[in-house]
Amino acid sequence: MRKLSDYVEIAAEEYWQETGKDELDSLWIAEFYQDCGVLDDHPEHDLVGFYALVQKALTRNIRRAEKLARLQQSRR
């Protein structure tokens, strides 16, 4: 059984790689939630809460990537 935080990070990374979008799609996350085992491993967490956690991780990861890109750009 994976930790919920692992599922959150995996979902955020997969969504970013698949779509390149910064706003999480509700159908995509619902499918991930059901098909990837989050529902089975963590039945105490609902989809709405999981959506919020993944959106937060997605936003954080994008900001980090943008900051890193700006730093690398300024060093050239």
ZADO-1210 file (C-alpha; in nm, 4 decimals, padded with zeros to 6 digits):
<atoms>
<atom x="00.0000" y="00.0000" z="00.0000" code="MET" pos="1"/>
<atom x="00.1378" y="00.3380" z="-00.1009" code="ARG" pos="2"/>
<atom x="00.1181" y="00.6475" z="00.1136" code="LYS" pos="3"/>
<atom x="-00.1338" y="00.9090" z="00.0086" code="LEU" pos="4"/>
<atom x="00.1480" y="01.1590" z="-00.0442" code="SER" pos="5"/>
<atom x="00.3061" y="00.9190" z="-00.2956" code="ASP" pos="6"/>
<atom x="-00.0181" y="00.9048" z="-00.4938" code="TYR" pos="7"/>
<atom x="-00.0415" y="01.2843" z="-00.4848" code="VAL" pos="8"/>
<atom x="00.3095" y="01.3301" z="-00.6247" code="GLU" pos="9"/>
<atom x="00.2616" y="01.0611" z="-00.8884" code="ILE" pos="10"/>
<atom x="-00.0673" y="01.2135" z="-01.0029" code="ALA" pos="11"/>
<atom x="00.0777" y="01.5652" z="-01.0211" code="ALA" pos="12"/>
<atom x="00.3796" y="01.4485" z="-01.2194" code="GLU" pos="13"/>
<atom x="00.1786" y="01.2299" z="-01.4590" code="GLU" pos="14"/>
<atom x="-00.0762" y="01.5041" z="-01.5213" code="TYR" pos="15"/>
<atom x="00.1948" y="01.7612" z="-01.5949" code="TRP" pos="16"/>
<atom x="00.3748" y="01.5219" z="-01.8320" code="GLN" pos="17"/>
<atom x="00.0563" y="01.4193" z="-02.0134" code="GLU" pos="18"/>
<atom x="-00.1078" y="01.7592" z="-02.0488" code="THR" pos="19"/>
<atom x="00.1393" y="02.0368" z="-01.9706" code="GLY" pos="20"/>
<atom x="-00.1494" y="02.2226" z="-01.8062" code="LYS" pos="21"/>
<atom x="-00.1417" y="02.3890" z="-01.4659" code="ASP" pos="22"/>
<atom x="-00.5131" y="02.3482" z="-01.3906" code="GLU" pos="23"/>
<atom x="-00.6091" y="01.9936" z="-01.2936" code="LEU" pos="24"/>
<atom x="-00.8887" y="01.8371" z="-01.4988" code="ASP" pos="25"/>
<atom x="-01.1608" y="01.6841" z="-01.2827" code="SER" pos="26"/>
<atom x="-01.2247" y="01.3886" z="-01.5153" code="LEU" pos="27"/>
<atom x="-00.8560" y="01.3057" z="-01.5357" code="TRP" pos="28"/>
<atom x="-00.8108" y="01.3072" z="-01.1581" code="ILE" pos="29"/>
<atom x="-01.1294" y="01.1047" z="-01.1031" code="ALA" pos="30"/>
<atom x="-00.9988" y="00.8390" z="-01.3400" code="GLU" pos="31"/>
<atom x="-00.6586" y="00.8367" z="-01.1683" code="PHE" pos="32"/>
<atom x="-00.8236" y="00.8193" z="-00.8251" code="TYR" pos="33"/>
<atom x="-01.0221" y="00.5121" z="-00.9214" code="GLN" pos="34"/>
<atom x="-00.7878" y="00.3306" z="-01.1597" code="ASP" pos="35"/>
<atom x="-00.4561" y="00.3751" z="-00.9795" code="CYS" pos="36"/>
<atom x="-00.5693" y="00.2375" z="-00.6460" code="GLY" pos="37"/>
<atom x="-00.6098" y="00.5518" z="-00.4370" code="VAL" pos="38"/>
<atom x="-00.9698" y="00.4624" z="-00.3593" code="LEU" pos="39"/>
<atom x="-00.8741" y="00.1096" z="-00.2560" code="ASP" pos="40"/>
<atom x="-00.5713" y="00.2058" z="-00.0466" code="ASP" pos="41"/>
<atom x="-00.7209" y="00.5166" z="00.1166" code="HIS" pos="42"/>
<atom x="-01.1009" y="00.4867" z="00.1339" code="PRO" pos="43"/>
<atom x="-01.1065" y="00.7438" z="00.4151" code="GLU" pos="44"/>
<atom x="-01.0041" y="01.0191" z="00.1681" code="HIS" pos="45"/>
<atom x="-01.2597" y="01.1489" z="-00.0758" code="ASP" pos="46"/>
<atom x="-01.2032" y="01.2559" z="-00.4337" code="LEU" pos="47"/>
<atom x="-01.2531" y="01.6274" z="-00.3605" code="VAL" pos="48"/>
<atom x="-00.9808" y="01.6262" z="-00.0959" code="GLY" pos="49"/>
<atom x="-00.7482" y="01.4282" z="-00.3219" code="PHE" pos="50"/>
<atom x="-00.8114" y="01.6752" z="-00.6047" code="TYR" pos="51"/>
<atom x="-00.7122" y="01.9641" z="-00.3771" code="ALA" pos="52"/>
<atom x="-00.3908" y="01.7905" z="-00.2685" code="LEU" pos="53"/>
<atom x="-00.2898" y="01.7101" z="-00.6264" code="VAL" pos="54"/>
<atom x="-00.3696" y="02.0634" z="-00.7472" code="GLN" pos="55"/>
<atom x="-00.1524" y="02.2048" z="-00.4697" code="LYS" pos="56"/>
<atom x="00.1355" y="01.9696" z="-00.5587" code="ALA" pos="57"/>
<atom x="00.0955" y="02.0479" z="-00.9285" code="LEU" pos="58"/>
<atom x="00.1122" y="02.4219" z="-00.8651" code="THR" pos="59"/>
<atom x="00.4135" y="02.3809" z="-00.6374" code="ARG" pos="60"/>
<atom x="00.5995" y="02.1651" z="-00.8907" code="ASN" pos="61"/>
<atom x="00.5305" y="02.4073" z="-01.1764" code="ILE" pos="62"/>
<atom x="00.6515" y="02.7043" z="-00.9724" code="ARG" pos="63"/>
<atom x="00.9702" y="02.5182" z="-00.8839" code="ARG" pos="64"/>
<atom x="01.0310" y="02.4308" z="-01.2482" code="ALA" pos="65"/>
<atom x="00.9716" y="02.7908" z="-01.3564" code="GLU" pos="66"/>
<atom x="01.2051" y="02.9216" z="-01.0872" code="LYS" pos="67"/>
<atom x="01.4758" y="02.6753" z="-01.1891" code="LEU" pos="68"/>
<atom x="01.4371" y="02.7743" z="-01.5545" code="ALA" pos="69"/>
<atom x="01.4692" y="03.1444" z="-01.4653" code="ARG" pos="70"/>
<atom x="01.7823" y="03.0741" z="-01.2609" code="LEU" pos="71"/>
<atom x="01.9391" y="02.8775" z="-01.5426" code="GLN" pos="72"/>
<atom x="01.8447" y="03.1479" z="-01.7922" code="GLN" pos="73"/>
<atom x="02.0006" y="03.4210" z="-01.5789" code="SER" pos="74"/>
<atom x="02.3280" y="03.2289" z="-01.5500" code="ARG" pos="75"/>
<atom x="02.3839" y="03.2304" z="-01.9256" code="ARG" pos="76"/>
</atoms>
